[in-house]
């Protein structure tokens, strides 16, 4: 049976949001379900190293793990926008700096503001285009190019984005966006444009229609993943099925997604590993990412390692 992960077995799997919904301090709200195939993988792989971090880091562990797996330098923020643009069929030039621009809802309370998940806005092609078309002339008139990649994936192109440090939306969702706004001098022109975007969206008729249907207004945009395109090492697969339930604080859905991952991609990865195919595994949580891979072992060492393999729940809780 061919692997569902690609034409040939992948060399690297990156799993994000492995410890699921967390509290304000980044502590998991619930343990994972039984994960027999992950447990078997951990018995056959050694922990090679850890990508450390904190909840306050603007780039979450899974994005740092992807950057390492793709062979990118750690000296610059990972240019994930250009990589996503290429995956969507766009063609960033090597000398262009791209950034991912996403429509978002900022929920304004009495004491704080929280940013919602762009993917939870329910934008389809038509409604996404309506908002995009309202904002594109604003950026164009200021000398910024704005490209369509999908309802929640737009791409800015401008020299100011070259190496601009920004926070990942996966870090900001559910938190106050003010503390994560880019502060560099190169971000000033974008911050001015962002304020104009907010004023444009405030009076946009689409928002009146959304609010009449009980949907959150689109009242801002978020910029992330800035930089020039970089080559991607082959064989890297990002498994992000845990993302949506984690950000929605839905423990039941997160546990169900884990079971599906364990029964599907991880079961296939285990079969591939047993068949002698190479595998590298990144398990990424709120703070850090753990990297697992093969090391040469004798028969007795391999048997002992399987019996002494760490329990998945303990590994994931520490992330």
C-alpha positions in Angstrom: 0.0 0.0 0.0 1.5 3.4 -1.0 2.2 5.9 1.8 -0.5 8.5 2.1 2.2 11.0 3.0 3.7 11.2 -0.4 5.2 9.3 -3.3 7.9 8.0 -1.0 8.2 7.9 2.8 8.9 11.3 4.2 12.2 12.0 6.0 10.7 14.5 8.4 7.3 14.9 10.2 6.6 18.0 12.1 3.6 17.9 14.4 2.3 21.2 15.9 0.2 21.9 19.0 1.1 18.5 20.4 0.2 19.4 24.0 -3.2 20.9 22.9 -5.2 23.7 24.5 -3.3 25.5 27.2 -4.0 28.1 29.9 -2.6 31.6 30.0 0.7 30.2 31.4 1.0 27.7 28.6 0.1 24.7 30.7 -1.9 21.9 29.0 -5.6 21.7 30.0 -5.9 17.9 29.4 -3.7 14.9 28.7 -3.6 13.3 25.2 -5.5 10.0 24.6 -3.8 6.7 24.2 -1.4 6.9 21.2 -0.1 3.4 20.6 1.7 4.2 17.3 3.4 7.3 18.6 4.5 5.2 21.6 6.0 2.6 19.3 7.7 5.3 17.3 9.3 6.7 20.5 10.5 3.2 21.3 12.4 3.1 17.9 13.7 6.6 17.8 16.1 8.5 20.0 15.6 12.0 21.2 18.3 13.9 19.3 17.9 17.4 20.6 15.4 20.0 21.8 14.4 23.4 20.3 13.9 25.4 23.5 11.7 28.4 24.0 9.1 30.2 26.0 5.4 31.1 25.6 6.4 34.7 25.0 8.6 33.9 22.0 7.1 35.4 18.8 7.9 32.4 16.7 6.3 29.2 18.1 8.2 25.9 18.3 6.6 24.3 15.2 7.7 27.2 13.0 11.2 27.0 14.3 11.2 23.3 13.8 10.1 23.7 10.2 12.8 26.2 9.6 15.4 23.8 10.9 14.0 20.9 8.9 14.0 23.0 5.7 17.6 24.0 6.3 17.1 27.7 7.0 19.4 29.9 9.0 18.4 30.6 12.5 19.9 34.1 12.3 16.8 35.6 10.4 13.1 35.2 11.2 11.7 32.2 9.1 10.3 33.6 5.8 7.3 31.4 6.0 5.1 33.7 3.9 7.2 33.1 0.7 7.1 29.4 1.3 3.3 29.4 1.7 2.9 31.6 -1.4 4.9 29.1 -3.4 2.8 26.3 -2.1 -0.3 28.2 -3.3 1.1 28.6 -6.8 2.6 32.1 -6.5 6.1 32.8 -7.7 8.1 35.1 -5.3 11.2 36.4 -6.9 14.5 35.7 -5.1 15.1 39.4 -4.4 11.6 40.1 -3.2 10.5 40.3 0.5 7.1 38.8 1.1 4.8 38.8 4.1 1.6 36.9 4.9 -1.3 39.3 5.5 -4.4 37.8 7.1 -7.8 39.3 7.9 -8.6 38.9 11.5 -11.2 39.8 14.2 -10.0 41.6 17.3 -12.5 41.1 20.1 -12.4 44.3 22.2 -13.3 43.9 25.9 -13.3 46.2 28.8 -9.9 45.3 29.9 -8.2 43.6 27.0 -8.2 42.8 23.3 -8.0 39.3 21.9 -7.2 38.2 18.3 -9.3 35.5 16.8 -8.2 32.7 14.4 -8.4 33.9 10.7 -9.4 30.4 9.7 -12.4 30.6 12.1 -13.9 33.6 10.2 -15.8 31.4 7.8 -14.6 33.4 4.8 -15.3 31.9 1.4 -13.9 32.9 -2.0 -16.5 35.6 -2.6 -16.5 37.2 0.8 -12.7 37.0 1.0 -12.3 38.7 -2.4 -14.7 41.4 -1.3 -12.5 42.4 1.6 -9.3 41.9 -0.4 -10.6 44.1 -3.2 -11.5 46.9 -0.8 -7.9 46.9 0.7 -5.7 46.2 -2.3 -5.9 49.8 -3.7 -4.9 51.2 -0.3 -1.7 49.2 -0.3 -1.0 49.8 -4.0 -1.3 53.6 -3.6 1.4 53.4 -0.9 3.7 51.4 -3.1 3.0 47.9 -1.6 1.9 45.0 -3.8 -0.9 42.8 -2.4 -1.4 39.3 -3.9 -4.3 37.0 -3.4 -3.6 33.5 -2.2 -6.9 32.6 -0.7 -9.7 34.0 1.6 -7.3 34.1 4.6 -4.0 34.1 2.8 -2.9 37.4 1.2 0.7 38.4 0.5 2.4 41.7 0.8 5.5 42.5 -1.2 7.7 45.4 -0.1 11.4 46.0 0.7 10.5 47.0 4.3 9.6 43.3 4.9 13.1 42.0 4.3 14.0 40.4 7.6 11.3 42.2 9.5 10.6 40.3 12.8 6.9 39.7 13.3 4.9 37.4 15.6 3.3 34.3 14.2 -0.5 34.4 14.3 -0.3 30.9 16.0 1.3 32.7 18.9 -1.1 35.7 19.0 -4.5 34.0 18.5 -6.4 34.1 21.8 -4.0 36.8 23.2 -3.7 40.6 23.1 -2.2 41.6 19.7 -0.9 44.9 21.1 2.0 43.2 22.8 3.0 41.4 19.6 3.0 44.3 17.2 6.2 44.8 15.2 8.2 47.6 16.7 11.2 47.9 14.3 11.7 51.1 12.3 11.0 49.2 9.1 7.5 48.4 10.4 6.4 52.0 10.8 5.0 52.3 7.3 3.0 49.1 7.7 1.7 50.2 11.1 0.3 53.3 9.4 -1.3 51.3 6.7 -2.7 48.9 9.3 -4.5 51.9 10.9 -5.9 52.9 7.5 -7.1 49.3 7.0 -8.9 49.3 10.3 -10.7 52.5 9.4 -11.7 51.1 6.0 -13.0 47.9 7.5 -15.0 49.7 10.2 -17.4 51.1 7.6 -17.3 48.2 5.1 -20.8 46.8 4.3 -19.6 43.2 4.6 -19.1 43.7 8.3 -22.6 44.9 8.8 -23.9 41.8 7.0 -21.6 39.6 9.1 -22.8 41.1 12.3 -26.4 40.7 11.3 -25.7 37.0 10.9 -24.0 36.8 14.3 -20.5 36.5 12.8 -17.5 38.4 14.1 -16.5 41.5 12.2 -13.3 41.6 10.2 -11.7 44.6 11.8 -7.9 44.3 11.3 -5.1 42.4 9.6 -2.1 40.5 10.8 1.3 40.4 9.2 3.7 37.5 9.7 6.4 35.3 8.1 8.3 38.2 6.4 11.4 37.7 4.3 12.9 36.6 1.0 12.1 33.1 -0.3 14.5 30.4 0.7 15.0 26.9 -0.7 13.2 24.1 1.0 14.9 20.8 1.9 12.7 18.0 0.5 10.7 15.4 2.5 9.3 17.7 5.2 5.6 17.3 6.0 3.8 19.5 8.5 0.9 17.7 10.2 -1.3 20.5 11.6 -4.6 18.7 12.4 -4.1 19.6 16.1 -4.0 23.4 15.4 -7.6 24.3 15.1 -8.9 22.5 18.2 -6.0 23.7 20.2 -6.6 27.4 19.3 -10.3 26.9 19.9 -9.6 25.5 23.4 -11.6 22.4 22.3 -10.1 19.5 24.3 -12.5 16.9 23.0 -11.8 17.7 19.3 -8.0 17.9 20.0 -8.0 14.4 21.6 -10.1 13.1 18.6 -7.6 14.7 16.2 -4.7 13.0 18.0 -6.4 9.7 17.7 -6.8 10.2 13.9 -3.2 11.2 13.5 -2.0 8.2 15.5 -4.2 5.8 13.5 -3.3 7.4 10.1 0.0 9.2 9.4 1.8 8.0 12.5 0.8 4.3 11.9 2.1 4.7 8.3 5.3 6.3 9.5 5.8 3.4 11.9 5.3 0.9 9.1 7.8 2.8 6.9 10.3 2.9 9.7 9.9 -0.9 10.3 10.5 -1.3 6.5 13.8 0.4 6.9 12.9 3.9 5.6 14.5 6.9 7.4 12.3 9.1 9.6 12.9 12.2 11.6 10.1 13.3 14.0 9.5 16.7 15.5 6.9 17.0 18.4 6.1 20.6 19.0 4.2 22.2 21.8 3.6 25.7 23.3 7.2 26.2 24.5 9.6 23.8 22.8 10.0 21.2 20.2 11.5 17.7 20.7 13.4 16.2 17.8 13.5 12.4 17.5 15.5 10.3 15.0 17.4 7.1 14.5 20.7 6.3 16.0 22.8 3.1 15.3 21.8 0.4 17.9 22.7 -3.2 18.5 19.9 -5.7 18.7 19.9 -5.8 22.5 20.0 -2.0 22.7 17.1 -1.7 20.4 15.0 -4.1 22.4 15.9 -2.4 25.7 15.0 1.0 24.1 11.6 -0.2 23.2 10.9 -1.4 26.7 12.1 1.8 28.2 10.6 4.2 25.7 9.1 7.4 27.2 5.3 7.5 27.5 3.8 9.9 24.9 1.8 11.7 27.6 5.0 12.6 29.6 6.8 13.7 26.4 4.0 15.9 25.3 3.3 17.4 28.7 6.9 18.7 28.8 6.5 20.6 25.5 
